[in-house]
Amino acid sequence: MNFVHIADMHFDVPFTTLNKNNLGNTRRLEQREAFRKIIEYIKQNEIDFLFICGDLYEHEYVKQSTIEFINNQFKEIPNTKIYIVPGNHDPKIKDSYYSKFNFNENVHIFGSEIQKISEEDVDLYGYGFDNFYMKNTKVNEIKIDNPNKINILLTHGSIDGGYDELREYNPMKENELKNLEFDYIALGHIHKPYYGQNGQKIIYPGSTIGLGFDELGAHGMIVGNIDENKKLEIAFVPVDKKQFEEAKIVVDEILSKEDLIDAINMINWEENRYYKIILTGKRNFEIEPVEILKHITSNNIIKIKDETTLKVDLEILAKEESLRGIFVKNLLEKMTDENKEQIIKAIEIGLEAM
């Protein structure tokens, strides 16, 4: 049997960090494009199963038109059986579309009780969210009924979470999951892909498209096959049109805001990337990232972050018997841990004025 495994699409997420040139709307269209690629791949390769492991959409923001779009895509692959486990962003609650919308007949949505679906050669066990938090798990209670069949588990949650936040989302332990002896465990919730180690059967495909600069690199789907001897083969297939990427620029030799803007605009930025520029080094002038961003010609540069430091040594400068020295000394005497950033910015502006 073959399958495609995706998770964390987050349809209709606001993309609040993509506020330049209304890129949030662009990114939502790119979500749809990625989903169409997945459906077309399934159609062309006659895939038996599509596993969607949570957070398909954003309960708070999703529009019915988006649900209609998703379901129309499901109709394009009538011979593929689609299994969905709701996650913490799309729980199966009373007013959710999982509860009130009539999805296509090839779609099955699991609930918050362990459920087994028997296919000819495969038993599928599913366990989803019925609320936005799920602090306990029932996964470790599962007993495989027929070990001779291919057994697959679908759920959404965190594994070995070290933070309290992660323990609120169906917290599981990897060693307990391994002891369940499933032939494949399809997960969602962690947005970074987790796959590819020898013999690995516990898989996170990651978010289907990158949702921000904390999700750098390629995003897509897992394509898998399990043969009659239960040999598992998987591959990661990128489907995201764009990738989020960070680029560092050292400002040591840049003498003015205008020179910095020119330097950024002269770089040949790749079209299939969204960039966050990180400025580093010793600055010679005041840097205002928001103001600089206004003059950047590439629409693919979304953010500029200033991690530079003043070129001068303030402690040495404060000892100068000069107007600059007195100015710096007076401000340094007022500096605390709470106002350090503001004091240094004030010193920078004052020195530039002098």
Residue, then its C-alpha position, 0 to 999 in steps of 0.5 A: m500500500n502507498f500513501v501521502h502524509i501531510a500535516d499542519m497546513h493551517f489554511d486561512v492562518p492570518f500570516t500577521t508577520l507578512n505585512k509587507n505589500n499584503l503578502g499574507n494574501t499571497r501566501r494563502l494563495e500559495q497554500r492552495e497551490a501547494f495543496r493542488k500539487i499534493i492532490e495532483y501527485i496523488k492522482q498521477n501516482e494512484i496513491d491509496f491513502l492520504f493521511i492528514c494529521g491535524d491543523l488542516y485549517e485554522h478554526e478561528y479564521v477559516k472561511q466556508s469557501t476554503i472548506e469548499f475548496i478543500n473538499n472540491q480537491f478531495k473530490e478530484i481523488p475519489n479512489t484515494k481514501i482520506y483519513i483526517v485526525p483533528g489537531n489543536h488548531d482544528p479540533k472536532i468541536k460542536d461548531s467545527y466544520y468537521s462536525k457540521f460540513n458534509f465532506n466527500e464520501n472518501v473522507h473519514i474524520f477521527g474523533s477523540e476516542i481511539q478508533k480502528i478502521s479496517e481496510e483489506d490489508v491495513d488497520l488504521y488507528g486514529y485519535g484526534f483533538d476535541n478541544f484546543y488543548m489535550k493534556n493527556t493521551k490515550v495513545n499508549e492504551i492502544k492494543i493492535d488487534n491483528p499484528n499480521k496486517i499492516n498497522i498504522l497510527l494517525t494522531h496529532g501531538s508532541i513527543d517527549g515535550g520538555y516544556d509545559e506548553l508542549r505537554e498541553y498537546n497530546p503529550m506522548k513518549e517516543n519509547e512508548l510509541k515504539n513499544l506499540e509496534f505500529d508499522y507507521i506512525a503518522l504525526g502532526h503538530i511539530h512544524k519541522p520535518y522529522y524523518g529519514q533515520n534508519g528504521q524510523k517509523i515515527i514521522y512528522p512531515g512538518s508544516t506543508i508550507g513554511l509559515g514564518f521565519d521560524e520555519l526555514g527551508a523546504h516544506g512539503m509531504i511524506v510519500g511512503n510505501i509499505d509492501e507485503n513484508k512490511k518493508l517501509e520506504i519513505a521520501f520527502v517531497p517539497v511542495d512549497k513554492k517559496q522558502f523562508e530564509e535568513a541572510k546576514i549583511v555585515v555593516d562594518e564598511i558601510l558608512s550611511k543609511e543610503d549606502l546600506i539601502d544601495a547594498i541591499n538593493m544591488i544583491n540578486w535576491e532569489e525569487n523563490r525565497y522570503y528573506k529576513i535580513i540580519l544586520t551584523g557587525k559594527r555600525n557607523f550610523e543609526i539603523e532604523p530597520v522599518e525605515i530602511l525596509k520602506h526603500i528596499t525594491s525586492n518584495n521578497i525581503i520581508k524583515i530587517k533585523d538589527e543585531t549590530t553594535l556601536k563601532v565606538d567603545l562607550e567606556i573609553l569615549a566616556k573618559e574623553e574630555s570633550l563634549r562627546g565624552i561628557f554626553v556619553k558619560n552622563l547617559l551611561e550613568k543613567m543606564t540600567d538593565e531595563n533601559k539599556e537599549q533605549i540609552i544606547k539608541a539615545i547615545e547613537i542618535g546624539l553622536e551622529a548629530m555631533 
